[in-house]
Amino acid sequence: MKINTGILILFLIAICFPSCDTGESIVDDAGPEPNVYVAGQHNLKACYWIDGVKKDLLMPGGVTVTESVARHIFVSDDMVYVVGSYRDDDYKEYYCYWKGDFSPVTLEGPEEAYYYYITGMTVHNGSIYISGYCYISSFSYRAFYWKDGARVDLNHPDTELEARANAITVAADGSVYVAGRYGDDPCYWKGTAARTVLQHPVDDTGHFAMPSLIAVSDSGVVHVVGGSYLKMYRWKGTGEPIELPSPDDATSTSLYTAYINIYGEKVYIAGSYTRNTEKACYWVDGTRIDMSGSQLLYPEVSNIILLENSVYMGFHCMILGSGGFNCGYWKDGNPKVTGSLPASGNFYDIFIAIK
């Protein structure tokens, strides 16, 4: 979910956080502490924040850039990778990625594409992998991914099917896996040749199940997460989809900017559900664990880190009574704010990495 802060006017009761007693525990300072990275846009310029400190992204030389935006962020070995786009003074949009402090690398798609969707990213051994798809014509979408800017098609260009690539991961052996949909079927690709069709949920009568996350365990088991209507499911291998539990009184379950991480054979899924307002949580092998912090409004969640028997997950959100936006993390479900974000910013993705 995008938070567009420029038009928000807050009428909130002032409640201090975290200095006042909220009845909820706050993270202590013992043990490792992560940096919280938030990708977005400020004053029409692509940027990201590290614990609230803004870092503008470099624009290409020789081009008059009228607007740019950062939509995805990933950190590996202290290097920051960002995926986004910029627009020139002829209103042409260029999709690109940034690595560290370098100029953006343009992502080229099929010439016949009308527009593109950039859906996910990961980094493996210093290479950046980006999933996406494009609209060609009525009911025709073409799925692909980029490795270091070079496009790899997943469905044949002559195949008139709705093929969408929604998430990407790289296994320990270097194999690339992409989750998405091909025709009416949820599926994942391994490389470019093999496509594995996943079973539809029994209530997915309209065939709209849409995988949005993928990860591969060290033993080679593929895990996929996706949704259909107001329910979310997880697939293990080619098995039947299993619904992720939400409270009986929750109105929906959402995984808009969620992540999936595997530690050993345990599968951690970061996400949220809606009960009057959005509630952050994560699932461990299907068991839901809610995050504390009732004063955290509309939290967007990050990847999950398991370290020294503690679970870390980042957030950016509005905080009741603060009059603005903040970023931080949960440690074992308890929140800690690490920085503030500008009220005029737009925030699209979040990632945490241990300092």
C-alpha positions as CSV (number, residue, x, y, z in Angstrom):
1,M,0.0,0.0,0.0
2,K,1.3,3.4,-1.0
3,I,1.1,6.1,1.7
4,N,0.7,9.5,0.0
5,T,1.3,11.9,2.8
6,G,1.0,15.2,1.0
7,I,-2.8,15.3,1.3
8,L,-3.2,13.9,4.8
9,I,-4.5,16.2,7.6
10,L,-4.3,14.5,11.0
11,F,-6.7,15.0,13.8
12,L,-5.2,12.8,16.4
13,I,-5.1,12.9,20.2
14,A,-1.6,13.6,21.5
15,I,-0.2,10.5,23.0
16,C,3.6,10.3,23.4
17,F,5.5,7.4,21.9
18,P,7.5,5.8,23.3
19,S,8.1,7.9,26.4
20,C,4.5,7.6,27.8
21,D,3.2,4.5,29.3
22,T,1.2,2.7,26.6
23,G,0.9,-0.5,28.5
24,E,3.0,-2.2,25.8
25,S,6.7,-3.2,26.2
26,I,9.4,-1.5,24.1
27,V,12.5,-3.0,22.7
28,D,15.5,-2.8,25.0
29,D,18.9,-1.9,23.6
30,A,20.6,-5.2,24.3
31,G,21.8,-7.3,21.3
32,P,22.1,-6.4,17.7
33,E,20.2,-3.5,16.2
34,P,19.1,-3.2,12.5
35,N,19.2,-0.2,10.2
36,V,15.8,0.5,8.7
37,Y,15.8,1.5,5.0
38,V,12.7,3.1,3.4
39,A,12.4,3.7,-0.4
40,G,10.3,6.4,-1.8
41,Q,10.0,9.9,-3.1
42,H,10.4,13.4,-1.6
43,N,9.8,16.6,-3.6
44,L,9.3,14.5,-6.8
45,K,12.8,13.0,-6.4
46,A,13.7,9.4,-5.9
47,C,15.4,8.7,-2.5
48,Y,15.6,6.4,0.4
49,W,15.9,6.9,4.2
50,I,18.2,5.1,6.6
51,D,16.7,5.4,10.1
52,G,15.1,8.7,9.0
53,V,18.2,10.2,7.3
54,K,17.5,10.9,3.6
55,K,19.7,9.8,0.8
56,D,18.9,11.2,-2.7
57,L,19.6,8.9,-5.7
58,L,21.8,10.1,-8.6
59,M,20.1,11.0,-11.8
60,P,21.5,10.3,-15.3
61,G,23.6,12.9,-17.0
62,G,22.4,14.7,-20.1
63,V,18.7,14.2,-19.2
64,T,16.3,16.7,-17.8
65,V,14.5,14.6,-15.1
66,T,11.2,16.0,-14.1
67,E,10.2,13.3,-11.6
68,S,11.8,10.1,-10.2
69,V,10.7,7.5,-7.6
70,A,12.2,4.6,-5.7
71,R,9.8,1.7,-5.4
72,H,11.9,-1.3,-4.1
73,I,14.9,-1.5,-1.9
74,F,17.3,-4.3,-0.9
75,V,20.6,-4.3,1.1
76,S,23.3,-6.9,0.8
77,D,26.8,-6.8,2.2
78,D,26.3,-3.1,3.1
79,M,25.5,-2.2,-0.5
80,V,22.1,-0.6,-1.2
81,Y,20.2,-1.6,-4.3
82,V,17.1,0.4,-5.4
83,V,14.6,-0.2,-8.2
84,G,12.4,2.7,-9.5
85,S,11.9,5.0,-12.5
86,Y,12.5,8.5,-13.7
87,R,10.6,10.7,-16.2
88,D,12.2,13.2,-18.7
89,D,10.8,16.5,-19.9
90,D,9.0,14.7,-22.8
91,Y,7.1,12.7,-20.1
92,K,8.8,9.5,-21.1
93,E,9.3,7.1,-18.2
94,Y,12.4,5.0,-17.8
95,Y,12.5,2.0,-15.5
96,C,15.9,1.5,-13.8
97,Y,17.9,0.4,-10.8
98,W,20.6,2.0,-8.7
99,K,23.5,0.2,-7.1
100,G,25.1,2.3,-4.3
101,D,26.0,5.8,-5.4
102,F,26.2,5.1,-9.1
103,S,24.0,6.5,-11.9
104,P,20.8,4.4,-12.7
105,V,20.9,1.5,-15.1
106,T,18.0,1.5,-17.5
107,L,15.8,-1.7,-17.7
108,E,14.9,-2.4,-21.3
109,G,11.6,-4.2,-22.2
110,P,9.9,-5.3,-25.4
111,E,9.5,-2.5,-27.9
112,E,5.8,-3.3,-28.4
113,A,5.0,-2.9,-24.7
114,Y,2.6,-0.2,-23.7
115,Y,3.7,-0.1,-20.1
116,Y,5.5,-2.1,-17.4
117,Y,5.1,-3.4,-13.9
118,I,8.2,-3.8,-11.7
119,T,7.1,-6.3,-9.1
120,G,10.1,-7.5,-7.0
121,M,13.8,-7.7,-6.6
122,T,16.6,-9.7,-4.9
123,V,20.4,-9.7,-4.8
124,H,22.6,-12.8,-5.1
125,N,26.4,-12.8,-5.1
126,G,26.4,-9.1,-6.0
127,S,24.0,-9.4,-9.0
128,I,20.6,-7.8,-8.9
129,Y,17.5,-9.7,-10.1
130,I,14.3,-7.8,-10.8
131,S,10.9,-9.4,-11.7
132,G,8.3,-7.7,-13.9
133,Y,5.9,-7.9,-16.8
134,C,4.4,-5.7,-19.4
135,Y,1.1,-5.1,-21.2
136,I,1.3,-5.9,-24.9
137,S,-2.4,-5.9,-26.0
138,S,-5.8,-7.0,-24.8
139,F,-5.4,-10.0,-22.4
140,S,-1.8,-10.3,-23.4
141,Y,0.9,-9.7,-20.8
142,R,4.5,-10.8,-21.1
143,A,6.5,-12.0,-18.1
144,F,10.3,-11.6,-17.6
145,Y,13.0,-10.8,-15.2
146,W,16.3,-8.8,-15.5
147,K,19.7,-9.9,-14.2
148,D,22.0,-6.9,-13.9
149,G,19.9,-5.1,-16.5
150,A,19.7,-7.9,-19.1
151,R,16.1,-9.1,-19.7
152,V,15.2,-12.8,-19.7
153,D,11.7,-13.6,-21.1
154,L,9.7,-16.2,-19.3
155,N,6.9,-16.8,-21.8
156,H,7.5,-17.0,-25.5
157,P,6.9,-13.6,-27.3
158,D,4.4,-15.3,-29.7
159,T,2.4,-16.8,-26.8
160,E,-0.8,-14.7,-26.4
161,L,-1.4,-15.5,-22.8
162,E,-1.7,-13.4,-19.7
163,A,1.7,-14.1,-18.1
164,R,2.7,-12.1,-15.0
165,A,5.9,-12.3,-13.0
166,N,5.2,-11.1,-9.5
167,A,8.2,-12.1,-7.3
168,I,11.7,-13.4,-7.7
169,T,14.3,-15.3,-5.6
170,V,17.6,-17.0,-6.2
171,A,18.4,-20.3,-4.6
172,A,21.7,-21.2,-2.9
173,D,22.9,-23.0,-6.1
174,G,22.2,-19.9,-8.2
175,S,18.9,-21.1,-9.8
176,V,16.4,-18.3,-10.4
177,Y,12.8,-18.8,-9.4
178,V,10.0,-16.5,-10.3
179,A,6.4,-16.7,-9.0
180,G,3.4,-15.4,-10.9
181,R,0.6,-16.5,-13.2
182,Y,0.4,-18.0,-16.6
183,G,-3.0,-17.9,-18.2
184,D,-5.5,-18.7,-15.4
185,D,-3.0,-20.7,-13.4
186,P,-0.8,-19.7,-10.4
187,C,2.7,-21.0,-11.1
188,Y,6.4,-20.5,-10.7
189,W,9.3,-20.7,-13.1
190,K,12.7,-22.2,-12.5
191,G,15.0,-20.6,-15.0
192,T,13.3,-20.1,-18.4
193,A,12.3,-23.6,-19.5
194,A,10.5,-25.2,-16.6
195,R,7.1,-23.9,-15.4
196,T,5.4,-25.5,-12.5
197,V,1.6,-25.0,-12.2
198,L,0.2,-24.7,-8.7
199,Q,-3.1,-25.9,-7.5
200,H,-6.0,-23.4,-7.2
201,P,-7.5,-22.9,-3.8
202,V,-10.9,-24.7,-3.6
203,D,-12.8,-21.4,-3.3
204,D,-10.9,-19.8,-6.2
205,T,-13.8,-20.3,-8.6
206,G,-12.8,-17.3,-10.7
207,H,-9.2,-18.5,-11.0
208,F,-7.7,-15.3,-9.6
209,A,-5.2,-16.8,-7.2
210,M,-2.1,-14.6,-7.7
211,P,1.3,-15.6,-6.2
212,S,3.2,-12.6,-4.8
213,L,6.1,-14.1,-2.8
214,I,8.6,-16.9,-3.4
215,A,11.5,-18.4,-1.5
216,V,13.5,-21.6,-1.7
217,S,14.8,-23.5,1.4
218,D,18.4,-24.8,1.6
219,S,17.0,-28.3,0.9
220,G,15.5,-27.0,-2.4
221,V,11.8,-26.9,-1.3
222,V,9.9,-24.1,-3.1
223,H,7.5,-22.0,-1.0
224,V,5.0,-19.6,-2.6
225,V,2.6,-17.1,-1.0
226,G,-0.3,-15.4,-2.7
227,G,-3.9,-14.4,-2.5
228,S,-7.4,-14.9,-3.9
229,Y,-10.1,-12.4,-3.0
230,L,-9.8,-11.7,0.7
231,K,-7.7,-14.8,1.6
232,M,-4.0,-15.5,1.6
233,Y,-2.4,-18.9,0.9
234,R,0.9,-20.6,1.0
235,W,2.1,-23.4,-1.2
236,K,4.9,-25.8,-0.3
237,G,6.3,-27.5,-3.4
238,T,3.4,-28.6,-5.5
239,G,1.1,-29.4,-2.6
240,E,-2.3,-28.0,-1.9
241,P,-2.6,-24.4,-0.9
242,I,-2.9,-23.8,2.8
243,E,-4.8,-20.7,4.0
244,L,-2.9,-18.3,6.3
245,P,-5.0,-17.8,9.4
246,S,-6.4,-14.4,10.4
247,P,-8.7,-13.6,13.4
248,D,-12.3,-14.6,13.0
249,D,-13.3,-10.9,13.1
250,A,-10.7,-9.7,10.7
251,T,-12.2,-8.2,7.5
252,S,-9.3,-9.1,5.2
253,T,-5.8,-10.4,5.1
254,S,-3.2,-8.5,3.1
255,L,0.4,-9.0,2.1
256,Y,0.9,-5.8,0.0
257,T,4.6,-5.2,0.7
258,A,5.3,-8.4,2.6
259,Y,8.4,-10.6,2.5
260,I,9.1,-14.3,2.9
261,N,12.2,-15.6,4.6
262,I,13.3,-19.1,5.4
263,Y,15.6,-20.1,8.3
264,G,16.4,-23.7,8.3
265,E,13.1,-25.3,7.2
266,K,11.0,-22.7,9.1
267,V,9.0,-20.3,6.8
268,Y,8.5,-16.7,8.1
269,I,6.0,-14.5,6.2
270,A,5.7,-10.8,7.1
271,G,2.3,-9.2,6.5
272,S,-0.8,-7.7,7.9
273,Y,-4.5,-8.1,8.3
274,T,-7.4,-5.6,8.7
275,R,-9.4,-5.4,11.9
276,N,-10.9,-1.9,11.9
277,T,-7.4,-0.7,11.1
278,E,-4.4,-2.5,9.7
279,K,-2.6,-4.9,12.1
280,A,1.0,-6.1,11.4
281,C,2.0,-9.7,12.0
282,Y,4.0,-12.5,10.8
283,W,3.4,-16.2,10.3
284,V,5.8,-19.0,11.2
285,D,4.9,-22.2,9.3
286,G,1.4,-20.9,9.2
287,T,1.0,-19.8,12.8
288,R,0.2,-16.1,13.1
289,I,2.1,-13.9,15.6
290,D,0.7,-10.4,16.1
291,M,3.0,-7.3,16.6
292,S,2.4,-5.0,19.5
293,G,2.0,-1.2,19.2
294,S,-1.7,-0.1,19.0
295,Q,-0.4,3.4,18.4
296,L,1.3,2.4,15.1
297,L,-1.2,3.3,12.4
298,Y,-1.2,1.7,8.9
299,P,2.2,-0.1,9.3
300,E,4.0,-1.3,6.3
301,V,6.3,-4.2,7.1
302,S,9.8,-5.3,5.9
303,N,11.7,-8.5,5.6
304,I,12.3,-10.7,8.6
305,I,15.7,-11.3,10.3
306,L,16.2,-14.2,12.8
307,L,19.3,-13.5,14.9
308,E,20.4,-14.8,18.3
309,N,16.9,-16.4,18.8
310,S,15.2,-13.1,18.3
311,V,12.9,-12.1,15.4
312,Y,13.3,-8.7,13.8
313,M,10.8,-7.0,11.4
314,G,10.9,-3.4,10.2
315,F,8.0,-0.9,9.8
316,H,7.2,2.5,8.6
317,C,3.9,4.0,9.7
318,M,2.0,6.9,11.2
319,I,2.2,7.1,15.0
320,L,-0.8,8.3,17.0
321,G,-0.2,11.7,18.4
322,S,3.2,12.3,16.7
323,G,1.7,14.3,13.8
324,G,4.0,12.5,11.3
325,F,5.5,9.3,10.0
326,N,8.2,7.2,11.5
327,C,10.3,4.1,10.8
328,G,11.5,1.4,13.2
329,Y,11.5,-2.3,13.9
330,W,9.9,-4.9,16.1
331,K,12.1,-7.2,18.1
332,D,10.2,-10.3,19.2
333,G,7.0,-8.3,18.6
334,N,7.9,-5.2,20.5
335,P,8.4,-1.9,18.6
336,K,11.2,0.6,18.6
337,V,11.2,3.8,16.6
338,T,14.6,4.6,14.9
339,G,13.8,7.7,12.8
340,S,11.2,10.1,11.5
341,L,10.0,10.6,7.9
342,P,8.9,13.8,6.2
343,A,5.1,14.5,6.1
344,S,5.4,15.3,2.4
345,G,7.1,12.1,1.4
346,N,5.8,9.0,-0.4
347,F,7.0,5.6,0.9
348,Y,6.9,2.4,-1.1
349,D,9.1,-0.2,0.3
350,I,11.1,-1.1,3.5
351,F,14.0,-3.3,4.3
352,I,16.1,-4.0,7.4
353,A,19.7,-5.1,7.7
354,I,21.8,-5.7,10.9
355,K,24.4,-3.0,11.4
